[in-house]
Amino acid sequence: MAKILFVLTGADHWTLADGTRHPSGYWAEEAVAPYRALTAAGHEVTVATPGGVVPTVDAGSLAPEVNGGPEGAAAVTAALSEMSALERPIKLDEVDLADYAAVFYPGGHGPMEDLAVDADSGALLTAALDSGKPLGVVCHGPAALLAARREDGTSPFAGYRLTGFTNAEETQAGLADKAKWLLQDRLVEIGADFQEGEPWAPHVVTDRNLITGQNPSSSAPLAVELLKAVG
């Protein structure tokens, strides 16, 4: 059994370009699918958030239309209620990477608000990448990579093949023209080799110890790869 760290957003909204707050948080499927896979394999999950706040689930991620119908929505809601680690997160700035075999960041628009500019998260991501430990990041979770910096100001993720929520998906979701910035654009700007798959289809990219998924449907296949890497 290994201990796996889940780093979740502490934000309950995403500030749009006009200053309005779009209610958000973490995306349910992106936390539930990997949690199920890892705990079923006997691993223990610890949740960390900025300030140790209890994370907010994006209400939109509990809707029937994004969970294959009412039964799927009920199932993901029930699964969240069983994830007791979500109710007792530790403080992100108190995390000791040595305690964990792997690190995972789910998405939702919340990370665009806080983790994208969180220095503690950026330092943890840099350390995880350098350690060689498996590092999984999915959907909008890669926004957190933007806060990671070397002493010379460059991104530790420059040159890495990775993916994340695409401009096309943000456009189809109806939020691209309201956003202050788009995730795909920013990841390209830091020098990442962004790998774009078909909108909404499962797409996982592995480069060295970094495992990234494009969208919610990539969460379960990313978990499979993370499990392989943990061993």
C-alpha positions in Angstrom: 0.0 0.0 0.0 1.2 3.5 -0.9 0.1 7.0 0.2 -1.1 9.1 -2.6 -1.6 12.9 -2.4 -4.6 14.6 -4.0 -4.2 18.3 -4.3 -7.5 20.1 -4.8 -8.5 23.7 -5.4 -9.7 25.6 -2.4 -11.7 28.0 -4.6 -15.4 28.0 -5.0 -15.5 30.2 -8.1 -13.6 31.3 -11.2 -13.3 35.1 -11.8 -14.2 35.9 -15.4 -12.8 38.7 -17.6 -15.6 41.1 -16.6 -15.1 40.5 -12.9 -18.1 38.2 -12.3 -17.6 35.1 -10.3 -18.5 31.8 -12.1 -19.4 29.2 -9.4 -16.9 26.4 -9.6 -14.6 24.2 -7.5 -13.3 20.8 -8.4 -14.9 18.5 -10.9 -16.5 15.5 -9.3 -15.6 12.8 -11.8 -12.0 13.9 -11.9 -11.7 13.2 -8.1 -14.0 10.2 -7.9 -12.6 8.0 -10.7 -8.9 8.1 -9.6 -9.9 7.8 -6.0 -11.9 4.7 -6.7 -9.1 3.1 -8.7 -6.3 3.9 -6.2 -8.2 2.9 -3.1 -9.5 -0.3 -4.8 -5.9 -1.2 -5.3 -5.2 -0.8 -1.6 -3.6 2.7 -1.6 -4.4 5.5 0.8 -5.4 8.9 -0.4 -4.7 12.2 1.5 -6.3 15.4 0.3 -4.5 18.8 0.5 -5.8 22.2 -0.3 -4.6 25.8 0.1 -5.1 26.7 3.7 -6.6 23.3 4.4 -10.1 24.4 3.4 -12.7 21.8 2.7 -12.9 21.8 -1.1 -16.0 22.7 -3.0 -17.4 20.5 -5.7 -18.6 22.2 -8.8 -22.3 21.8 -8.8 -22.3 21.4 -12.5 -20.3 18.3 -12.3 -23.1 16.6 -10.3 -25.7 17.1 -13.1 -27.2 14.2 -14.9 -26.2 15.5 -18.3 -22.5 15.2 -17.5 -22.8 11.9 -15.8 -24.6 9.8 -18.3 -28.0 10.4 -16.8 -29.7 10.4 -13.3 -28.2 7.1 -12.2 -24.7 8.3 -13.0 -25.3 11.5 -11.2 -26.6 9.7 -8.1 -23.6 7.4 -8.2 -21.0 10.1 -8.4 -22.7 12.1 -5.6 -22.8 8.9 -3.5 -19.1 8.3 -4.2 -18.1 11.8 -3.1 -20.0 11.3 0.2 -17.8 8.2 0.9 -14.6 10.1 0.2 -13.9 11.0 3.9 -10.5 12.5 3.0 -12.3 15.4 1.3 -13.7 16.5 4.7 -10.3 16.6 6.4 -7.8 18.1 4.1 -4.3 19.0 5.2 -2.7 22.4 4.5 -0.9 22.5 1.2 2.0 24.4 2.7 2.5 21.6 5.3 2.8 18.8 2.7 6.0 16.7 2.9 6.5 15.1 -0.5 8.6 12.3 1.1 5.4 11.0 2.7 3.8 10.1 -0.7 4.4 7.8 -3.5 2.6 9.9 -6.1 0.8 13.2 -6.5 -2.5 13.9 -8.4 -4.3 17.1 -9.3 -7.9 16.9 -10.5 -9.5 19.8 -12.3 -12.6 21.9 -12.4 -12.3 25.6 -13.0 -11.2 26.2 -9.4 -7.5 25.6 -10.1 -7.7 28.5 -12.7 -8.5 30.8 -9.7 -6.1 29.7 -7.0 -3.6 26.9 -7.9 -2.5 28.8 -11.0 -0.9 31.4 -8.8 -0.1 29.3 -5.7 3.6 29.3 -4.9 3.3 26.4 -2.4 1.6 24.3 -5.1 4.2 25.4 -7.7 7.0 24.3 -5.4 5.4 21.0 -4.7 4.9 20.3 -8.4 8.5 21.2 -9.2 9.7 18.9 -6.4 7.4 16.1 -7.5 8.6 16.4 -11.1 12.2 16.3 -10.1 11.7 13.4 -7.7 10.6 11.1 -10.4 7.5 10.1 -8.5 4.4 9.7 -10.6 2.6 13.1 -11.1 -0.9 13.0 -12.5 -2.8 16.1 -13.6 -6.1 16.2 -15.4 -8.4 18.7 -17.3 -8.1 22.2 -15.7 -5.7 20.8 -13.1 -2.7 21.7 -15.3 -3.5 25.4 -14.5 -1.4 24.6 -11.4 1.6 24.0 -13.5 1.7 27.8 -14.3 2.8 28.5 -10.8 5.9 26.3 -11.0 9.1 28.1 -11.7 12.8 27.4 -11.6 15.1 30.0 -10.0 15.9 31.3 -13.4 12.2 32.0 -14.0 11.7 29.1 -16.5 9.0 26.5 -16.1 10.1 23.0 -15.0 7.5 21.7 -17.4 9.0 23.4 -20.5 9.6 20.7 -23.1 7.3 18.2 -21.6 4.6 16.6 -23.7 1.3 17.2 -21.9 -2.4 17.9 -22.3 -5.2 19.7 -20.6 -8.6 21.2 -21.2 -8.4 22.6 -24.8 -9.4 25.9 -26.3 -11.9 24.0 -28.4 -13.5 22.4 -25.3 -13.6 25.7 -23.5 -15.3 27.3 -26.5 -17.8 24.4 -26.8 -18.5 24.8 -23.0 -19.4 28.4 -23.7 -16.8 30.1 -21.5 -13.8 30.8 -23.8 -15.0 34.3 -24.8 -15.6 35.1 -21.1 -12.3 33.9 -19.7 -9.3 36.1 -18.7 -7.1 33.5 -20.3 -7.2 30.0 -21.7 -5.4 27.1 -20.3 -4.0 25.7 -23.6 -2.6 29.1 -24.5 -0.8 29.5 -21.2 0.7 26.0 -21.2 2.0 26.6 -24.7 3.5 30.0 -23.5 5.5 28.3 -20.7 7.1 26.0 -23.3 5.1 22.8 -22.9 4.5 20.6 -25.9 0.7 20.6 -25.8 -0.9 17.5 -27.2 -4.5 18.2 -28.3 -6.9 15.3 -28.7 -10.5 15.3 -29.9 -12.9 17.4 -27.8 -14.4 15.5 -24.9 -12.8 12.1 -25.9 -10.4 10.4 -23.4 -6.8 11.5 -24.1 -3.9 10.8 -21.8 -0.3 11.8 -22.4 2.7 10.4 -20.5 6.1 12.0 -20.6 8.6 10.6 -18.1 6.9 10.7 -14.7 4.3 13.3 -15.8 0.8 11.9 -16.7 -1.8 14.3 -17.9 -5.4 14.0 -19.1 -7.3 16.3 -21.3 -10.8 16.3 -19.9 -13.2 14.6 -17.4 -13.5 11.5 -19.5 -9.7 11.2 -19.3 -9.8 10.8 -15.5 -10.3 7.0 -15.4 -7.7 6.1 -18.0 -5.3 8.5 -16.3 -5.9 6.6 -13.1 -4.9 3.4 -14.8 -1.6 4.8 -15.9 -1.0 6.3 -12.5 -1.6 3.0 -10.9 0.9 1.3 -13.2 3.4 4.0 -12.4 2.9 3.6 -8.6 3.4 -0.2 -9.0 
